[in-house]
Amino acid sequence: MERVRVIRLLNVREGREADFVESYQGVRERALRFPGHLGEQLCRSIDNPAQWLLTSEWESLESVKRWRSDPDHEVLVEPMNACLHDDRWTAVFQVRETADK
């Protein structure tokens, strides 16, 4: 199994932070029940509070593709994306090594 991590660097519109977090929680709850999803993390920049980092880990690239093509996905992420500026960055990485304490 080749795990992958999806990394999204996002810029939240001023005054929309609470809406963003609330809508993200809805997306996260659905993702946690989605086959192949292994975990989520949402981080806010200390240096630039408008910038957020969202990561998710998946069993495989196929799992990510199924999530993105799920009929509910677009509707589910729409409220979250409405809180964002257009200058967002997304990439998918293959997990090569992990180390946990």
ABEGO torsion letter per residue (X at the ends): XBBBBBBBBBBBBBGAAAAAAAAAAAAAAAAAABBGBAEBBBBBBAABAABBBBBBBBABAAAAAAAAABAAAAAAAAAAAAABBABBBBBBBBBABBBBX
